[in-house]
Amino acid sequence: MKRILEDYQWLLLIIAIIVGLIIGQVNTLSNISSLFIMPFLMTMLFGTFIQIQPASLKKGFKNFRLAGLSLVINFLWTPLLAFGLAYIFLRDTPDVYMAMIMDLVTPCTDWYLVFTGLAAGNVAFSTTLLPWNLLFQLVLLPLYLFLLAGAVVEIEPYIFFESFFRVLLIPFITAFIARYFILRFKSKDWFETKLLNNIDAFQAFFLILAVIAIFSSQGQILIDNPAVLLALLIPVILFFAINFVLGLTISRYLKLPYQDAVSLIITTLARNAPLAMTIAIAAFPERPLVPLVLAVESLIELPLLFVIAQLLLLIKNKKMYPYLDNN
């Protein structure tokens, strides 16, 4: 089951959407399912937060050049690119615009490690970067939304900040307490082998449940707005294409080893739709299309990440990247 949840998450998400849409045809079940969305997403975030240990923040900057470069691309360049693409293609559809901004300014904190490993990248470095990606996006996301999304969508500051901190603080504090007591009564080896090794499957399971609940309670909105899917394709594909070329070009210019180049490219491509979904549901309950679009965006992104991982392997195997002997 663990392997299925981790390796076939994209397929399971598609099935979850279909199941949710079917359940949504029954009004009673549709109304009940809306009550489970937030608990499922917050439980999933608990899985993210319990992995973070403050001491690991130091490790992320052992490779200062690569870490600094990744953070600059993720938190300076990417928000500008996200705003440009969203404004050009989606400014006439405010909810879709908001969803794209929320997704593209939040770097991934979980499955990017899978694709880094799949492309033979530097997984150890990418792992040390995880807490920094999470910390910066939690701090900067409100700012990005007010600066970038506020141009098209009206955002009520008090409601947004109250919702933002409520849905993040509860799983964060719970995870901190759970981690403390687990390490107090169990060994560190047990914590890492028994808990952390299974945490990705735990997160995937609750994400799938949340997607079922979202689409069963609100999926009719997407059925009534099928053009949303087509509107997303071009800007999301452009985002991946532009950042892939940028990451590869910078890696060549700086003569990064292939493994480090892969880590840079994947960490600046993969996005954190689940976190964005949690915040969207809490902060914008009057805009149910936003979390639906975020769920659909993740379905677009996962196949793109797989294709890019295979493309990077092809570049490596065909010796099209000049710095292979430093692996």
Residue pairs with C-beta under 8 A, 6 or more apart in sequence:
1 201
2 198
2 201
4 12
5 12
5 200
5 201
5 204
5 205
5 208
6 114
6 200
6 201
6 204
9 111
9 204
9 207
9 208
9 302
10 299
10 302
10 303
10 306
12 204
12 208
13 207
13 208
13 211
13 295
13 298
13 299
13 302
14 299
16 208
16 209
16 211
16 212
16 215
17 211
17 212
17 215
17 219
17 295
17 296
17 299
19 212
19 215
19 216
20 33
20 211
20 212
20 213
20 214
20 215
20 216
20 219
21 215
21 216
21 219
21 223
22 216
23 29
23 30
23 33
23 212
23 216
24 30
24 33
24 215
24 216
24 217
24 218
24 219
24 220
29 216
30 216
30 217
31 217
33 212
33 213
33 216
33 217
34 213
34 217
34 218
36 209
36 210
36 213
37 210
37 213
37 214
37 217
37 281
37 291
38 167
38 278
38 281
38 282
40 206
40 207
40 209
40 210
40 213
41 167
41 206
41 207
41 210
41 274
41 277
41 278
41 281
42 167
42 170
42 171
42 278
43 171
43 206
44 203
44 206
44 207
44 210
44 274
44 278
45 167
45 168
45 171
45 172
45 274
45 275
45 278
46 171
46 174
46 175
46 178
47 175
47 199
47 200
47 202
47 203
47 206
48 109
48 110
48 134
48 171
48 175
48 203
48 275
49 171
49 172
49 174
49 175
49 176
50 175
50 178
50 179
50 195
50 199
51 130
51 196
51 199
52 130
52 131
52 134
52 175
53 131
53 179
54 131
56 128
56 130
56 131
57 131
57 132
57 135
59 128
60 67
60 128
60 129
60 130
60 131
60 132
61 67
61 68
62 128
63 125
63 260
65 254
66 125
66 256
66 260
66 263
66 264
67 125
67 128
67 129
67 132
69 250
69 254
69 264
70 129
70 263
70 264
70 267
70 268
71 132
71 133
71 136
73 243
73 246
73 247
73 250
73 264
73 268
74 107
74 133
74 136
74 267
74 268
75 136
75 137
75 140
77 246
78 104
78 105
78 107
78 243
78 268
79 104
79 105
79 144
79 148
81 104
81 239
81 242
81 243
82 100
82 101
82 104
82 105
82 148
82 239
83 101
83 148
85 100
85 104
85 235
85 238
85 239
86 97
86 100
86 101
86 104
86 148
86 235
87 97
87 151
87 152
88 235
89 231
89 234
89 235
90 96
90 97
90 100
90 231
90 235
91 97
91 152
93 228
93 231
94 152
94 153
95 153
95 287
95 289
95 290
95 293
96 228
96 231
96 232
96 289
96 293
97 149
97 152
97 153
98 145
98 149
98 152
98 153
98 280
98 284
98 287
98 290
99 276
99 280
99 289
99 290
99 291
99 293
99 294
99 297
100 232
100 235
100 236
100 293
100 297
101 144
101 145
101 148
101 149
102 141
102 145
102 149
102 276
102 279
102 280
102 290
102 294
103 271
103 272
103 273
103 276
103 294
103 297
103 298
104 239
104 271
105 137
105 140
105 141
105 144
105 148
106 137
106 141
106 271
106 272
106 273
106 275
106 276
107 133
107 136
107 137
107 267
107 268
107 270
107 271
107 272
108 133
108 267
108 270
108 271
108 272
109 130
109 133
109 134
109 272
109 275
110 200
110 203
110 272
111 200
111 270
111 302
111 305
112 126
112 266
112 267
112 269
112 270
112 305
113 123
113 126
113 127
113 130
114 200
115 266
115 270
115 305
115 306
115 308
115 309
116 122
116 123
116 126
116 262
116 263
116 266
116 267
117 123
118 306
118 309
118 313
119 262
119 266
119 308
119 309
119 310
119 312
119 313
119 316
120 258
120 259
120 262
120 312
120 313
120 316
120 327
121 259
121 260
121 261
121 262
121 263
121 265
121 266
121 312
122 257
122 259
122 260
122 262
122 263
123 263
125 260
125 263
126 263
126 266
126 267
129 263
129 267
133 267
137 272
137 275
138 168
141 164
141 279
142 160
142 161
142 164
145 155
145 160
146 155
146 157
149 155
153 287
159 283
160 283
163 279
163 282
163 283
164 279
164 282
164 283
166 282
167 278
167 279
167 281
167 282
168 278
168 279
179 191
182 191
182 195
183 191
203 274
207 274
210 274
210 277
211 295
214 277
214 281
214 291
214 292
214 295
215 222
215 292
215 295
218 288
218 289
218 291
218 292
219 292
221 288
221 289
221 292
222 228
222 289
222 292
222 296
225 289
228 289
228 292
228 293
228 296
229 296
232 293
232 296
232 297
232 300
233 300
236 297
236 300
236 301
236 304
237 300
237 304
240 269
240 301
240 304
240 308
243 265
243 268
243 269
244 265
244 269
244 308
244 311
246 268
247 261
247 264
247 265
247 268
247 269
248 261
248 265
250 256
250 264
251 260
251 261
251 264
251 265
251 321
252 261
252 321
252 322
252 323
255 322
255 323
256 264
256 323
257 323
257 324
257 326
257 327
258 316
258 321
258 323
258 324
258 326
258 327
259 327
261 321
261 323
262 312
265 308
265 312
266 305
266 308
266 309
269 304
269 305
269 308
270 301
270 305
271 297
271 298
271 301
273 294
273 295
273 297
273 298
273 301
274 298
276 294
277 291
277 294
277 295
280 287
280 290
280 291
280 294
281 291
284 290
314 320
315 321
316 324
